[in-house]
C-alpha cells in the first residue's frame, strides 16, 4: 500500500490492535506504530487528514475539544473582590508598619538621628489608616445593579 492509496475503514480497522479501545488510551508510541502501518512508510512526510480522522474515530475521539470560554465576573463581583483584596493588603501593611514602629521605638539613641532612624521615621509616617478607611468604604459601598433594578 502506498501513501497515495485510498484507505478503507477495513484497512484502518485491520491495522488497529484489538486491545486498543475506548477504555484504554493508546500511548504515543502505539499511535506512531499504527500510523507507520497505515501509511506504509514511517518516513512519509505527511499523513492524509482522512487517515487521521479515521484513526481518531476508531479511538473514540469525535473532534477537537474547544477550550471553554471563561466568563468574566460581573462588575459588582470584581469590585467586591478588589475592595476586599485592598482591605486585606492594607491590614497587612498596617501590621508591618507597626513592626517598623516598634523597631524605631527600641532603636538606641545614637542611631535615632542616623539614616536608619530617618528611614524608620519615614515608614512610620505613611498614612495607611486613611487608605484603609477608603478601602473599607469601597467594600461596603451600595453598588448600582442597573437595568432599572436600582
URKA-V382868 format. One record per pair of residues at least 12 apart in sequence whose C-alpha atoms are under 10 Angstrom apart, sorted by the first residue. I is the first residue (numbers start at 1). J is the second residue. If there is no record, write none. Layout:
<<I & J> <I & J>>
//
This chain:
<<1 & 37> <1 & 38> <1 & 39> <1 & 40> <1 & 41> <2 & 38> <2 & 39> <2 & 40> <2 & 41> <2 & 44> <3 & 38> <3 & 39> <3 & 40> <3 & 41> <3 & 44> <3 & 45> <3 & 46> <3 & 47> <3 & 48> <4 & 39> <4 & 40> <4 & 47> <4 & 48> <5 & 39> <5 & 40> <6 & 48> <6 & 50> <6 & 51> <7 & 38> <7 & 39> <7 & 48> <7 & 50> <7 & 51> <7 & 54> <8 & 51> <8 & 54> <9 & 51> <9 & 54> <9 & 55> <9 & 58> <11 & 37> <11 & 38> <12 & 34> <12 & 35> <12 & 37> <12 & 38> <12 & 39> <12 & 51> <12 & 54> <12 & 55> <12 & 58> <13 & 38> <13 & 54> <13 & 55> <13 & 58> <14 & 38> <15 & 33> <15 & 34> <15 & 35> <15 & 36> <15 & 37> <15 & 38> <15 & 55> <16 & 30> <16 & 31> <16 & 33> <16 & 34> <16 & 35> <16 & 37> <16 & 38> <16 & 55> <16 & 58> <16 & 59> <17 & 30> <17 & 34> <20 & 58> <20 & 59> <21 & 58> <21 & 59> <21 & 60> <22 & 58> <22 & 59> <22 & 60> <22 & 61> <23 & 59> <23 & 60> <24 & 59> <25 & 59> <25 & 60> <26 & 59> <31 & 55> <34 & 55> <35 & 47> <35 & 51> <35 & 52> <35 & 55> <38 & 51> <38 & 52> <38 & 55> <39 & 51> <75 & 143> <75 & 144> <75 & 145> <76 & 142> <76 & 143> <76 & 144> <76 & 145> <79 & 138> <79 & 139> <79 & 141> <79 & 143> <80 & 138> <80 & 139> <80 & 140> <80 & 141> <80 & 143> <81 & 139> <82 & 135> <82 & 138> <82 & 139> <83 & 134> <83 & 135> <83 & 136> <83 & 137> <83 & 138> <83 & 139> <83 & 140> <83 & 141> <84 & 135> <84 & 136> <84 & 138> <84 & 139> <84 & 140> <85 & 135> <85 & 139> <86 & 131> <86 & 132> <86 & 134> <86 & 135> <86 & 136> <86 & 138> <86 & 139> <87 & 131> <87 & 132> <87 & 133> <87 & 134> <87 & 135> <87 & 136> <87 & 137> <87 & 138> <87 & 139> <88 & 132> <88 & 135> <88 & 136> <89 & 132> <89 & 135> <90 & 128> <90 & 129> <90 & 131> <90 & 132> <90 & 133> <90 & 135> <90 & 136> <91 & 128> <91 & 129> <91 & 132> <93 & 128> <93 & 129> <93 & 132> <94 & 124> <94 & 126> <94 & 127> <94 & 128> <94 & 129> <94 & 132> <96 & 123> <96 & 124> <97 & 120> <97 & 123> <97 & 124> <97 & 125> <97 & 126> <97 & 128> <98 & 123> <98 & 124> <99 & 124> <100 & 119> <100 & 120> <100 & 121> <100 & 123> <100 & 124> <101 & 120> <101 & 121> <101 & 123> <101 & 124> <101 & 125> <102 & 120> <102 & 124> <103 & 117> <103 & 120> <104 & 116> <104 & 117> <104 & 118> <104 & 119> <104 & 120> <104 & 121> <104 & 123> <104 & 124> <105 & 117> <105 & 120> <105 & 121> <107 & 120>>
//
